[in-house]
Amino acid sequence: MPALQSPWFAPHVIVYMFAYALLGAATVMAIYLLFIKKKPATDDEMDITDNLVYVGLSFMTLGMLMGALWAKEAWGHYWAWDPKETWAAVTWFAYLAYVHFRRSRPHHLRPALYMLIVSFLLLQMCWWGINYLPAAMGSSVHTYNLG
């Protein structure tokens, strides 16, 4: 497919994989701090979790920008509200809400950690789930028939 021949394709995907890995690690921390660790989270543990989210969200933002440039080159528009793009925006806003919540209420740890888990579930919907949405089947520019 010609759209996959773009020089933006590989960096877009690689940067998103870094973002997903970092945000996944932050979610593992959230699960550990909520359900496994018996004592309340320490400032150091929350700093690690927050930094994983900050860097992961930065990579996600960079990936979205690269995807927009790729879309402009391939289809003539930066954003089309395709199901994948829409879920990417929802996911981005969810992680941004986590960052804002942590900055405005730094001592409300449990709600923040639950927000992180919900954000990761939204990320999973973006990554895997949209392939099962009827709206995405056949009409999404993010589904390719490579066979």
Backbone torsions as a table, in degrees:
resi	resn	phi	psi	omega
1	MET	NA	132.8	-177.2
2	PRO	-58.5	-35.2	-179.1
3	ALA	-61.9	-29.6	-179.1
4	LEU	-78.8	-7.0	178.5
5	GLN	-87.4	0.4	-178.0
6	SER	-68.3	145.0	175.0
7	PRO	-68.5	-13.6	178.2
8	TRP	-81.9	-15.8	-174.8
9	PHE	-61.1	-57.8	-176.1
10	ALA	-61.9	-49.0	179.2
11	PRO	-61.4	-38.8	178.9
12	HIS	-58.0	-48.7	-177.6
13	VAL	-69.9	-42.8	-178.2
14	ILE	-64.0	-44.4	179.9
15	VAL	-64.0	-40.0	177.1
16	TYR	-64.4	-37.2	178.7
17	MET	-64.9	-39.7	174.0
18	PHE	-60.4	-45.2	179.6
19	ALA	-59.4	-47.9	-178.6
20	TYR	-62.5	-39.0	179.6
21	ALA	-64.8	-45.8	-179.8
22	LEU	-65.9	-42.7	179.6
23	LEU	-69.7	-31.4	173.6
24	GLY	-65.8	-41.2	177.3
25	ALA	-63.5	-39.3	177.0
26	ALA	-62.8	-37.3	178.5
27	THR	-68.3	-38.9	175.6
28	VAL	-60.4	-42.0	176.2
29	MET	-60.9	-43.4	-179.5
30	ALA	-62.3	-43.9	179.3
31	ILE	-63.8	-43.6	177.9
32	TYR	-60.0	-47.9	-176.4
33	LEU	-69.0	-30.9	-179.3
34	LEU	-84.1	-41.8	-166.4
35	PHE	-116.1	-19.8	-175.1
36	ILE	-107.7	-48.7	-178.6
37	LYS	-69.4	134.2	-176.7
38	LYS	-83.1	-28.2	-178.5
39	LYS	-95.7	160.0	176.0
40	PRO	-61.1	153.2	179.7
41	ALA	-63.0	141.0	176.8
42	THR	-86.9	166.1	176.7
43	ASP	-60.5	-38.8	179.5
44	ASP	-63.6	-41.4	179.5
45	GLU	-65.7	-40.4	178.6
46	MET	-70.1	-34.0	175.5
47	ASP	-62.5	-42.4	177.3
48	ILE	-61.1	-47.7	-179.4
49	THR	-61.0	-47.7	179.8
50	ASP	-61.6	-43.5	-179.1
51	ASN	-65.0	-36.9	174.4
52	LEU	-60.5	-42.1	179.0
53	VAL	-67.4	-44.9	-179.0
54	TYR	-58.1	-47.5	-178.6
55	VAL	-70.8	-40.8	178.2
56	GLY	-62.0	-43.6	178.3
57	LEU	-65.8	-35.7	176.3
58	SER	-63.1	-44.8	176.6
59	PHE	-64.0	-39.5	178.4
60	MET	-61.8	-42.7	178.5
61	THR	-62.3	-45.6	178.0
62	LEU	-61.7	-41.1	178.1
63	GLY	-63.3	-39.7	177.6
64	MET	-65.1	-41.0	178.5
65	LEU	-64.5	-43.1	176.6
66	MET	-63.5	-39.0	177.5
67	GLY	-63.8	-37.8	177.6
68	ALA	-65.1	-41.9	177.8
69	LEU	-65.1	-40.1	176.9
70	TRP	-63.0	-44.3	-179.8
71	ALA	-62.0	-41.3	179.1
72	LYS	-60.8	-42.5	179.4
73	GLU	-68.2	-42.1	-173.5
74	ALA	-82.6	-39.6	-171.7
75	TRP	-123.2	-4.2	175.3
76	GLY	89.0	4.3	177.9
77	HIS	-145.5	149.0	-177.0
78	TYR	-75.4	-33.3	-173.7
79	TRP	-148.9	134.4	-176.4
80	ALA	-125.5	5.8	-176.3
81	TRP	55.9	35.0	169.9
82	ASP	-61.0	151.3	-179.0
83	PRO	-53.3	-40.2	178.7
84	LYS	-65.0	-43.8	179.4
85	GLU	-64.4	-39.9	179.9
86	THR	-64.0	-46.6	179.1
87	TRP	-67.5	-32.4	175.0
88	ALA	-62.9	-41.4	178.1
89	ALA	-65.6	-42.3	178.2
90	VAL	-60.4	-44.8	179.6
91	THR	-63.4	-44.2	179.6
92	TRP	-59.7	-45.2	178.7
93	PHE	-65.7	-34.1	178.7
94	ALA	-64.5	-45.6	177.9
95	TYR	-67.9	-34.9	175.9
96	LEU	-64.4	-38.1	176.7
97	ALA	-63.1	-39.8	176.2
98	TYR	-59.1	-47.9	-179.2
99	VAL	-59.4	-45.9	-179.9
100	HIS	-65.8	-39.1	178.2
101	PHE	-63.0	-45.4	-179.8
102	ARG	-63.7	-37.5	-179.2
103	ARG	-73.0	-33.8	-176.6
104	SER	-89.3	-25.9	-179.3
105	ARG	-135.2	69.5	-172.8
106	PRO	-64.4	-17.1	-177.8
107	HIS	-100.3	1.3	176.2
108	HIS	-94.8	78.5	-171.4
109	LEU	-76.4	-46.8	-175.5
110	ARG	-60.2	-48.5	178.0
111	PRO	-60.3	-36.6	179.3
112	ALA	-64.8	-43.2	-179.6
113	LEU	-67.0	-36.4	174.4
114	TYR	-65.5	-38.5	176.0
115	MET	-59.4	-38.0	179.6
116	LEU	-64.5	-41.3	178.7
117	ILE	-66.2	-43.6	177.5
118	VAL	-61.9	-41.4	178.6
119	SER	-60.6	-40.4	179.2
120	PHE	-68.4	-34.7	175.0
121	LEU	-63.7	-38.8	175.2
122	LEU	-63.9	-38.5	177.3
123	LEU	-61.8	-39.9	178.0
124	GLN	-64.6	-37.2	175.5
125	MET	-62.1	-42.7	179.0
126	CYS	-63.8	-43.2	-174.5
127	TRP	-77.8	-48.1	-174.9
128	TRP	-107.9	-43.4	-167.8
129	GLY	-64.9	-32.9	-176.2
130	ILE	-65.9	-20.7	177.5
131	ASN	-65.2	-18.0	-179.2
132	TYR	-103.8	-1.5	178.1
133	LEU	-79.8	131.6	177.4
134	PRO	-58.0	-33.0	-179.0
135	ALA	-65.2	-25.6	-177.2
136	ALA	-90.0	-23.1	-175.4
137	MET	-72.3	116.8	176.5
138	GLY	85.4	-19.6	-177.5
139	SER	-113.9	-13.7	-177.0
140	SER	-80.5	136.5	174.2
141	VAL	-75.6	-6.3	179.9
142	HIS	-96.5	8.6	172.9
143	THR	-112.7	130.3	-176.1
144	TYR	-125.0	141.4	173.2
145	ASN	-99.9	96.7	-176.2
146	LEU	-91.0	-5.6	-176.1
147	GLY	-92.4	NA	NA
